[in-house]
Amino acid sequence: MIKKINWILWLGLVILWNYRFPQATPFQDVIVAVILSILFIIIQMFQSRYLKKNNSRSKFDN
């Protein structure tokens, strides 16, 4: 579910970029999409580490 939300957010940002900067060249469009992709990969890494960290804790740990 989180992957779908991240993908929809990424797509929304790419669409927003294209409407906000219609004069951007195709090269700039690709660069922004790649930067956003890398950013969302990093966010997913942090999310997965956070989830693993929280799931690894036992209910009986004090």
C-alpha positions as CSV (number, residue, x, y, z in Angstrom):
1,M,0.0,0.0,0.0
2,I,2.8,2.4,0.8
3,K,4.5,1.7,-2.5
4,K,1.3,2.7,-4.3
5,I,1.0,5.9,-2.3
6,N,4.7,6.7,-3.1
7,W,4.2,6.0,-6.8
8,I,1.0,8.2,-7.0
9,L,2.9,11.0,-5.1
10,W,5.8,10.7,-7.5
11,L,3.5,10.8,-10.5
12,G,1.7,13.8,-9.1
13,L,5.0,15.6,-8.7
14,V,6.0,14.8,-12.2
15,I,2.7,16.0,-13.6
16,L,2.9,19.2,-11.4
17,W,6.4,19.8,-12.8
18,N,5.2,19.5,-16.4
19,Y,2.3,21.9,-15.8
20,R,4.3,24.4,-13.7
21,F,7.2,24.5,-16.1
22,P,5.7,23.9,-19.6
23,Q,8.7,25.6,-21.3
24,A,11.1,23.0,-19.8
25,T,13.0,21.0,-22.4
26,P,12.6,17.2,-22.6
27,F,16.1,16.8,-21.1
28,Q,15.0,18.9,-18.1
29,D,11.8,16.7,-17.8
30,V,13.9,13.6,-17.7
31,I,16.4,15.0,-15.2
32,V,13.6,16.0,-12.8
33,A,11.9,12.6,-13.1
34,V,15.2,10.9,-12.4
35,I,15.9,13.1,-9.4
36,L,12.4,12.5,-8.0
37,S,12.8,8.7,-8.6
38,I,16.1,8.7,-6.6
39,L,14.5,10.7,-3.9
40,F,11.6,8.3,-3.6
41,I,14.0,5.3,-3.6
42,I,15.8,6.9,-0.6
43,I,12.4,7.5,1.1
44,Q,11.5,3.9,0.5
45,M,14.8,2.7,2.0
46,F,14.1,4.8,5.2
47,Q,10.6,3.5,5.3
48,S,11.7,-0.1,5.1
49,R,14.4,0.4,7.7
50,Y,11.8,2.0,10.0
51,L,9.3,-0.7,9.5
52,K,11.9,-3.5,10.1
53,K,13.1,-1.7,13.2
54,N,9.6,-1.4,14.6
55,N,8.6,-5.0,13.6
56,S,11.7,-6.5,15.1
57,R,10.9,-5.3,18.6
58,S,9.2,-7.9,20.8
59,K,6.0,-7.1,22.6
60,F,7.7,-8.3,25.7
61,D,10.8,-6.0,25.6
62,N,10.9,-3.3,28.2
